[in-house]
Amino acid sequence: MNILLTGASRGIGGATYDLLKKTGHRVVGHSTKGSDALVAGDLCDPSAPRNIWDTAMDELDGHIDVLVNNAGIYEGVADNVSDDEWHAAWARTMTINLQASADLSRLAVSHFLDRGGEGRIINVASRAAFRGDSSQHWHYAASKGAIVSMTKTIARGYAAEGILCFAVAPGFTVSEMTEEYLAGRGGAKIIADIPLGRVATTDEVADVIRWLAVDAPASATGSVIDVNGASYVR
């Protein structure tokens, strides 16, 4: 399959990029600054999603089968900052986490329809979409809740054309904190909240993304797969 993956330089995205390539797929990965292997694009720039899409189309000979919207930020903002700081933090998080994913999804749907239907979109959401997040991260939780709603809307709107849409909702992963932090007081509190007794690995989340991109049955479209060690069950 030909796959476009955003946020492919590290963490969940890096693990997914490596796994998809290792399992024989043609993958165009993206990162903010780019590299010899990855397409550059700052998702704060409204023109970036189309530029990333067009570059991927060129590299994949005009044919993309799967879009994986993984890129995102997790930046806190206090509830007592100035109005300007508050609005700037919300705008940045919503632009990168939600608007860019929506823009790329719209381009993917159009491409899939132009070639007669069929294609897949996988959106990386978060446990925060369902249980919320810290008092510093209203905007993050809101962006991920919107990603889930968008996923279900795309799934309902285009299933008849064979266009499938799924989401993954990880909790904490190893990439989000250092081993030192996990070994400390804050890490102990996080682990105590996870019945499995550990955080998820990026490889585990990548495995779920690969399955949704390649093997998940069509009837599962609209599903959100939790990868959080039962720290939040729905």
N, C-alpha and C positions, 0 to 999 in steps of 0.2 A: 504493500500500500504506500501511497504518497501522503506524507503527513507534515503539517505545519504545527510546530510547538513553540509557544511563547514562554519566556522566562526559563530558558534552557541552560543557563550557565552554572547553576548550583542547586542544592537542595532537592526538592521534589522534581523540579524541572530537569536538573542535571541527571538524576537517576533515571527519569523517564526517557530522556534523550538517549542515554547509553543503552537502556534495555530495548527500545524500539529499533535502534540500529543493529544491536546484537542479534535480534530476532528477524533480521532480513528486510526491514522496511527502509524506504527512502525518506529521510527526515530532514527538513529544513528547520533548524533551531534559531531562536531569536534571543538576544539580550540587549540591554540598554545601550551599551557601548560597542557591542559586536566583537568579533574576533576573526581569525582566519576561517574558523568553522561556522560561526554564528552571524546571522544578519543583525545589523544594528538598528535600533529604533527606540527613541524616548517616548513612551506612551503618554507622557504629559502633553505632547505635541499632537493636536487633532489630526494632522496629516500622516502621522506615523503608522496607524493601522493599515491604511491603503498602501503606503509605500512598502511595508513589510509583506503584505499580501501579494502585491505585484512582483516583488523580488522573488518570493517563494514560487509563484506561478512560473516565472522565467526559469528558475533552477529545477523545477519539477516538470518541465516540458508542457506547461499549460494545463496540468491535471492534478488536482488535490482531492484526495479521498476523505481525509480526516483533518479537522482543526482541533487542537488542544489549547484551550485558553487557561494557561497556568500562571502567567505573570501577575504579580500583585505586590502590594506593600503593606506593612504592618507598623504604622507609625502612630505613637500615642499623642494625644493633645489633652491638656487639662481642661476641666469644665469652667475654670475661672480665668482663662486667658482673655485677651481683648477680642472684641468682635471680629476684627480683621484677621487675627491669628486663627480664630475658630473657623471662620469661613474659608480661609486659605487651606487649612488642614482637611476640611470636608471636601473642598473642591479637588484637591490633589488626590485624595484617596478614591473618591468617586470616579474621577477621570481615568485613573490607572486601573482600578479594580473592576469597574463596571462599564464605563463608556467604551473603553478600548475593546473589551470583550464583546460588547454589543456591536461595535462597528465591524470587527472581524467576523462575527457570526453572521451579520447581514451580508457581507461579501461572500462568505461560504455558502449561505443559502442560495444567493443569486447564482453562484457558479454551479451548484448542484442542480438547480432548476434548469439552467441553460443547457446542460448536457443531458437532460431528460429525467432528472431525479436521482436519488440515492447518494448518501454521504453521511458522515457522522461528525457531531460536535461534542466534545467533552469539556466541561467547565469545572475548574477546581474551585470549590466553594470552601466551607469551613464549618466545623461544629458550632462556631459562633453564630451562624445563620439561624440556629434553632434554640440555643441556650443563652445567647448573648455573650458578651465579653467583659473586660474590665471597664471601670469608670473612665479610663483614658481612651477607650476604643469604641465609642458609640458609632462613629463613622465606619469603622472596619466591619463591625457586626451588621450594620445596615447595608453596606455594599455586598456582603456575602449573602444576606437574606434576599437581596434583589437578584443576585446571580441565580439562586435557586428558583425564584419566580420566573426569571427569563428562560431558564432551562425548560421548565414545564410548559411555558407558553410556546416555545419553538417546537417542542415535542408534539404538542397538541395541534399546532398549526400546520405542520408539514409531514406528518406521519404517512399520509396517503400518497405522498410523492417519494416515500422511501428515505426521507431525511430524518435521521434519528438523533436525539439529543439526550445526554446524560450528565450527571454531576457527581463529583467525589467530594466528600465532606470530611477532611482529616481533622483530628484534634491536634495536640502538640506532636511534633516530630523531632527527631534527633537534630535535624538541621536548624531548628529554631532556638536552640540554646546550647551552650557548651557543656562538655562533660563535667567541668568544674561546677557549673551552676546546678546541674542535676544532682551532683553529689552533696550540695549544700542544703541550707534550710529551705530555700524557695523550691528547689527541685524535689525535696522530700514531700512538700505539701502537694505538688503537682502529681507525684507518683501515688500518693495516698488517695487521690481522687479518681484513679484509674484501676478498675477491678482487675484488669489483666496484669497489673503490677509493673508496667513499663510503658514508655511512650512508643508510638509507632516509628518504624524506620522509614526512611525515604524510599527504600527498595520495596517495602510493602505497598506504599501508596502508588508507586510506579507500576507495580504488578496489576493493581486494580485499573489504573488508567489504560494499560495495554489491553486488558481484557475487554474493557468497554469499547476501545477503539477498533478491536479486531474481532472479538468472539461473542460479545453479548448478544443474545437473541433480540430480534426486532421488537418483540412484544414487551421488552423491558424498557423501551424508550420512555423518557420522562422520569426514570428512577434516579434517586440520589443514594449513593453508597457511602455509608459511614465507615471511617477507619480511625477509631478512637479508643479501642480497648474497652468498650462499654462504659466509657466515662459519661456518655450521654446516649440514651437509647430512646427511640421514638416508637 
